[in-house]
């Protein structure tokens, strides 16, 4: 517990030193895993967020990571327990050299962690005991080299002192070497007497300076020999030699020599390496026991150990010995290439980066010494990068100038590091750095100015031209969009004339162009890339409208008037080539479309006149004679040169006469012909208007009638009249009373066109009901007169009983309808037809009138009356109107009685049905054509 407290105190009072970019810590060894070394963020003045964003990490040269960094807290923590003796052996101070690397931007900090020693190792001896054979003749002061104790601790905790027990015969003597190591010798204080004591056992104890003090012991066994009074003597006390680190195994380094003045076996000297040497050093060299040759027994490495000291002992057969020292210096050779470690690198860099931007950080080490360890680094040529060194082993790869991705999108960089050895050794590392794009290039059109042509009268939406712009940037920065700049053409926005596709740059016409109104116009097209902010450039596109032969020639002279006649006068004395007149015409087209030619299409006398092909001059071809007609009519065609060509026709009246009355007479004929043509056109137009008006009037009338009847049916459907029973005429009463009912219903159609008007007359319980179409006019006047007679019979004051003749058969009833048994038998004339069905006698005039008015729509009468009044079974109602219960007959037109002979002969009636109540308009659910009838 006290030991742990001691270590903790050492850690808390550890020396801390911080400088710009460098910080040092001091910690004791054997700290547990997870212990805190220090707060690197606080000591370096860094923000914890900087550690996270910069991806802070610890770099060590070897593969073992004893210390780790916590980015969240900024603390340096123990990752692996450290043993100072394993790390540094006897090197003091023992320090770990770390580097903390930050990115974005790249930063490097040096961290030195000194590992202080704690007294965790006791001194030990390499052998369990030492054995000596000492002659009894050894004089006091004789020295015997003892194996030294080894304590891996350093400083105060290292080996400090020895003690020997008992001390009556021997004492200890320490000898310090140049490297600070102390050799222990045992000095004889008093002479030995083999006869008194033949052997001795001593205890050698070694102590360190720690707290608490640790110690190690070894026993010394001494055998007292017989007298040998001369010890071997070396020729020199110290031997020095050098060896190259690549020396082969078995190479002889040096030869030591010692001589013994004794004779015999006591004068034979043997050599051996002292046990005081470290086992690693002792195993590296061997010595020939007889010759004293020191040879190399392993592979030495200057970078690990560059200096050796050997203790060589010479011993005779009598047990006497002496020691010397062999110092071996190792020479460095250039056997290690520089080691390149990439601390951090960027695979891409923006082309807009400033000069001096760090691309990569390298750590270059060469463990050789001197010139063999001095390294310089170079790069491949012709690249805008440079390499700089902030220290002997750290290099930075930086940009030397501003980069342009459009010139070179990526660079392959090779860094070669070479030492100064002979021969020089080198190492290399390669990078591929891509240059990311910055929107630093505006789109560039292929031309500075464009001209596009389009033929007039084009359909809207046709493509006119395509502009193309390229952008040297990459990806989104190189995506070009085309925009039509806002401007006006003749006061109208240019967007109403053309449009530009934003992706393809195709210019499309938005309207049909007319060359005569617009011959050309300029537009501005802007090409804009997709960068941020976007860059753009403009180009002018001149759109030229090409003429098309879409205009016929226009005759300016002679003027074609509508009312008056203009004639050119040619005297009969005119010679050949006499200029009669000149046709002047223009064509608003251009180019060859406006080249006009004149041709004489028709003339009264083609042999008299000719027209100039190019100038339109009408001249006489021959001499005018008296036989030539006074009135000459010329038709001249003016034709342009377009494809296809267009033309105009002009009529020219020429009067060949010398006196004005003759000219006036001929002009009157011209006017008459013209007026005749004008009148004909007028009459044709008038006839077309009249026919159209009649057709529209008929359609309106038909629609009005249909609408009116539909409204009338709706009125009847909505009335609240009571249901009136309907009894068909001439049907016997099936009731118990055997008499007709007291209610009568008469329906008389009084017009020849039942589709337009009808009249209903009914008598019920002394009341007359008359329903008349408002359009019903004079057609019903004759029926109204007949109706007045009926009203006299059926007065509203008192209703007369029914005619008693209804009980008699039809042929026995009095009056015209029942006068005879058969028309033929009764002597009926040829103009009277026999009744059919329930009407056995010839029809009366009223019946003929009803049939006449019903003839206009026989199909609708069938649909209205039903199967009982089908013409197959019932009478023909086309001429007569029958009034049930009356002997009167109404005839609409006496002249049509002759047609009654075409009625079919009487046929058997179908079985009579029982009387049913007649439906009134109030009882009908939905009016139909039958109900209307």
FENDA-V9810 format. One line per field, one symbol per residue. ss: DSSP state (H for helix, E for strand, L for the rest). Layout:
ss=???
This chain:
ss=LHHHHHHHHHHHLLLLEEELLEEEEEEELLLLLLLEEEEHHHHHLLLHHHHHHLLLEEELLLLLLLEEEELLLLEEEELLLLLHHHHHLLLLLEEEEEEEEELLLLEEEEEEEEEELLLLLLLEELLLEEEEEEELLLLLLLEEEELLEELLLLHHHLEEEEEEELLLLEEEEEEELLLLLEEEEEEELLLLLLLLLLEEEEEEEEEELLLLLLEEEEEEEEEEELLLLLLLEELLLEEEEEEELLLLLLLEEEELLEELLLLHHHHLEEEEELLLLLHHHHHHEEELLLLLEEEELLLLLLLLLLEEEEEEEEEELLLLEEEEEEEEEEELLLLLLLEEEEEEELLEEELLLLLLLEEEEEEEELLLLHHHHLEEEEELLLLLEEEEELLLLEEEEEELLLLLLLLLLEEEEEEEEEELLLLLLEEEEEEEEEEELLLLLLLEELLLEEEEEEELLLLLLLEEEELLEELLLLHHHHLEEEEELLLEELLEEHHHLEEELLLLLEEEELLLLLLLLLLEEEEEEEEEELLLLLLEEEEEEEEEEELLLLLLLEEEELLLLLLLLLEEEELLLLLLLLEEEELEEELLLLHHHHLLEEEEEEELLLLLEEELLLLLEEEELLLLLLLLLLEEEEEEEEELLLLLLLEEEEEEEEEELLLHHHHHHHHHHHHHHHHHHHHHHHHHHHHHHHHHHHHHHHHHHHHHHHHHHHHHHHHHHHLLLLLLLELLLLLLLLLLLLLLLLEELLEELLLLLLLLLLEEEEEELLEEEEEELLLLLHHHHHHHHHHHHHHHHLLLLLLLLLLHHHHLLHHHLLLHHHLLLLLLLLLLLLLLLLLLLLLLLLLLHHHHHHHHHHHHHHHHHHHHHLHHHLLLLLLLLLLEEELLLLLLEEELLHHHHHHHHHLLLLLLLLLLLLLELLLLLLLLLLLLHHHHL
